[in-house]
Amino acid sequence: MANQDDSSKPLPEQLEAIRNQVFLNKDLVLHTSGIIHPDAFKSLGINNSFNLKKHLKNMHVNIKKIQKEAGAPYPSRMIVDVSGIDASFANALRRIMLSEIPTIAFDEVTFLQNSSVIHDEILAHRIGLIPIRIHPKILSTLSRAEDPSNTLIFKLHVSCTDNKHLSSSGNTNRLADWTKPKY
């Protein structure tokens, strides 16, 4: 929260709400970034400079739930309420916590045959976004060399079953007939 001088008066109620609350409306979220400029309330006699001690004093952390999957050595899910801090500060804490979680992702994708309209690079990127739910400690080393102790190999065999009359190029007789000019 902002640091106030002893001689300053409190902010008007509507400004205090904008500075300290995030509003969730039906179709949008308001006031997700705080008012951080030190002189934002200077005309009201309020010093808005950042004070870490006061910020941490106002912060409240409430752990709502910790879940642990069967056989997992560590908790796999945690629900936390953080209040009394600026939304941008809470978002920074969230991003720091997420960045500290070790993850496993697809690093190299090889295509033997791709007859879809989507390029190999796009498919490889999308496959890389699929979460792999294993604990990183299962993989023993961080070596880039392919080794059974640090490599998981997945095989994916997929074919189009929704629209069987489509050829691999996407053209059908019906499409060709429809696109012919009629003179």
C-alpha positions in Angstrom: 0.0 0.0 0.0 1.0 3.6 -0.3 3.0 5.4 2.4 1.1 8.3 4.0 2.6 11.2 5.8 1.5 11.6 9.4 0.0 15.0 8.5 -1.9 13.7 5.5 -5.6 12.9 5.4 -7.0 9.7 4.1 -8.0 9.3 0.4 -11.6 9.9 -0.6 -13.6 6.6 -0.5 -13.8 6.2 -4.3 -10.1 6.8 -4.8 -9.2 4.3 -2.0 -11.4 1.7 -3.7 -9.7 2.2 -7.1 -6.3 2.1 -5.4 -6.9 -1.0 -3.3 -9.5 -3.2 -5.1 -10.0 -5.0 -8.4 -13.5 -4.9 -9.7 -15.0 -7.9 -11.5 -17.9 -6.9 -13.7 -20.0 -9.1 -15.9 -17.9 -8.4 -19.0 -14.6 -6.8 -17.8 -12.2 -6.4 -15.0 -11.4 -2.9 -13.7 -8.4 -1.4 -11.8 -6.0 -4.3 -12.3 -3.0 -2.0 -12.2 -2.5 0.1 -9.1 -1.8 3.8 -8.9 1.9 3.6 -8.3 3.3 7.1 -9.2 4.7 8.6 -6.0 3.1 12.0 -6.7 -0.3 10.7 -7.8 -2.1 12.1 -4.6 0.3 15.0 -3.9 -2.5 17.5 -4.3 -4.3 15.7 -1.5 -1.2 15.8 0.7 -0.6 12.1 0.4 2.8 10.5 -0.3 2.2 7.6 -2.6 5.8 6.3 -2.7 6.4 2.6 -2.3 7.2 1.4 1.2 8.0 -2.3 1.4 7.6 -2.5 5.2 4.2 -1.0 5.1 3.3 -3.1 2.1 4.3 -6.3 3.8 2.5 -5.3 7.0 -0.8 -4.9 5.1 -0.4 -8.1 3.2 -2.4 -11.1 4.4 -1.9 -14.6 3.1 -4.5 -17.3 3.7 -3.8 -20.8 2.5 -7.3 -22.2 1.7 -6.4 -25.7 0.5 -3.4 -27.9 -0.1 -4.0 -31.1 -2.2 -1.5 -33.9 -2.6 -2.0 -36.6 -5.3 -1.6 -40.2 -4.3 2.0 -41.3 -4.3 3.3 -37.8 -5.0 6.1 -36.7 -2.7 5.0 -33.0 -2.7 1.7 -31.2 -2.8 0.4 -30.8 -6.3 -2.2 -28.0 -5.8 -2.5 -25.1 -3.5 -5.3 -22.5 -3.2 -4.2 -19.2 -1.6 -5.9 -15.9 -0.9 -3.6 -12.9 -0.8 -5.2 -9.6 0.3 -4.1 -6.1 1.3 -1.7 -5.6 -1.6 -1.8 -4.0 -5.0 -3.0 -6.2 -7.8 0.2 -5.7 -9.8 2.2 -6.8 -6.7 0.0 -9.9 -6.3 0.4 -10.7 -10.0 4.2 -10.4 -9.7 4.1 -12.9 -6.7 1.9 -15.2 -8.8 4.3 -15.1 -11.7 7.4 -15.7 -9.5 5.7 -18.7 -7.9 4.7 -20.2 -11.2 8.2 -19.7 -12.6 9.7 -21.7 -9.7 7.6 -24.8 -10.5 9.7 -27.3 -12.4 8.0 -28.5 -15.6 8.6 -31.0 -18.4 7.7 -30.1 -22.0 8.2 -31.5 -25.5 11.5 -30.3 -26.7 11.9 -31.9 -30.1 9.1 -33.1 -32.3 9.7 -35.1 -35.5 7.1 -35.7 -38.1 7.3 -38.7 -40.4 4.2 -37.7 -42.4 2.0 -34.6 -42.1 -0.8 -34.4 -44.6 -2.8 -31.8 -42.7 -3.1 -28.1 -43.7 -1.2 -27.1 -40.6 2.5 -26.7 -41.0 4.9 -28.9 -39.0 6.3 -25.9 -37.0 2.8 -24.9 -35.9 1.9 -28.4 -34.9 5.3 -28.8 -33.1 4.6 -25.6 -31.2 1.1 -26.7 -30.2 2.4 -30.1 -29.1 5.0 -28.3 -27.0 2.2 -26.5 -25.1 0.7 -29.8 -23.9 1.5 -30.3 -20.2 3.3 -33.5 -19.3 2.2 -34.5 -15.8 5.3 -36.2 -14.4 7.6 -35.1 -11.6 10.9 -33.6 -13.1 13.0 -35.7 -10.6 12.0 -38.8 -12.5 14.4 -37.6 -15.2 17.9 -38.1 -13.7 20.1 -35.7 -15.7 19.9 -32.5 -17.6 22.1 -33.6 -20.4 21.0 -32.7 -23.9 22.3 -36.1 -25.2 19.5 -38.6 -25.8 19.7 -41.1 -23.0 17.0 -43.4 -21.6 17.5 -41.8 -18.2 16.6 -38.3 -19.4 14.3 -39.0 -22.4 10.6 -39.7 -22.8 9.5 -40.8 -26.3 5.8 -40.4 -27.3 4.3 -41.6 -30.5 1.2 -40.0 -32.0 -0.8 -41.7 -34.7 -3.8 -39.6 -35.8 -6.0 -39.6 -38.8 -9.1 -37.6 -39.8 -12.3 -39.6 -39.0 -14.8 -36.8 -38.9 -15.1 -36.1 -42.6 -14.1 -39.2 -44.5 -15.0 -37.9 -47.9 -12.2 -35.2 -47.7 -8.9 -36.1 -49.3 -5.6 -35.2 -47.7 -5.4 -32.1 -49.8 -8.8 -31.0 -48.5 -10.5 -31.0 -51.9 -13.6 -33.0 -52.7 -15.7 -33.4 -55.8 -18.5 -31.4 -54.1 -16.1 -28.6 -53.3 -14.7 -28.7 -56.8 -18.2 -28.6 -58.3 -19.2 -25.7 -56.0 -16.2 -23.6 -56.9 -16.5 -24.1 -60.7 -17.6 -20.8 -62.4 -21.1 -21.0 -63.9 -21.4 -19.2 -67.2 
